């Protein structure tokens, strides 16, 4: 399951980030790391971008970036 599959208000735990691109590395620098809880706050009307809350701050990411983030739910 990926972060893009979560609905607004749902929480998941990051399992990993797929790929080895510049975007993947930048997400990791911003705290998107395995074991961290992430919550979907809201999405734009057409589904992109997605606002998430991670490590006590909000972050907007593209849906394509959210599809790289593997998660599991409780």
N, C-alpha and C positions, 0 to 999 in steps of 0.2 A: 504494500500500500504506500502511496506517496502523499505528500503534504497537499497536493492539488485535489486529492479525493476527500479531504475533510470538509465538513459543512461549517458554516459560521457558528461559533461558540464551542466547537469541539476542541479537545486537547489531545495531543499525541506526543510521544517520546521519539526523538530522532534516533534512528538506527545507523544511518550513514548517508553519505552524499555520493551519488554516482558521477563518474567522469573525472577528468583531470584538466579541466579548462581554467581559464582565468576567472570566470564567473564562480566556479566551484571553490577556488582558492579564496576569492573575495568573500564569499558567504561564510567560509570557515573563519576568516579574520574578524567578521562581524559577530561571531559567537554561535553560529549554526554548527554545532558539534554533536557527536553521538552522546546520548544520555541526557540531553537537555530537553525540557518540556517546551512545547510550542502550541500556541492557541490561535485559531483563526478569529480575527476581530471583525473584519468585513471585506467584501469584495466590491469591485467597481461594477456598474450596471451590466457590462458585457463580459464580466469575469476576469478582467485583467486591468490593473494589478490586484494583488491580494495583500491585505494588511494583516500582519501577524504580530503577536506579542511573544517575545523571547527574551529571557534574562532581564525582565523588568523594563524593557523598552519596546516601542513599536517600530516595525520595519515593513516597508512596502516592497514586494518582489513580483516579478512577472510570473504568470502561470507556468511558462516553460521552465523557469528556475525552480518553482515549487515541485514540478514533476521529477526533478533530480534528487529531491530530498526524501529518502525512505524513512517511514515512521511505523510505529506500532501504537495501538490504542490500548488503554487499560481494560 
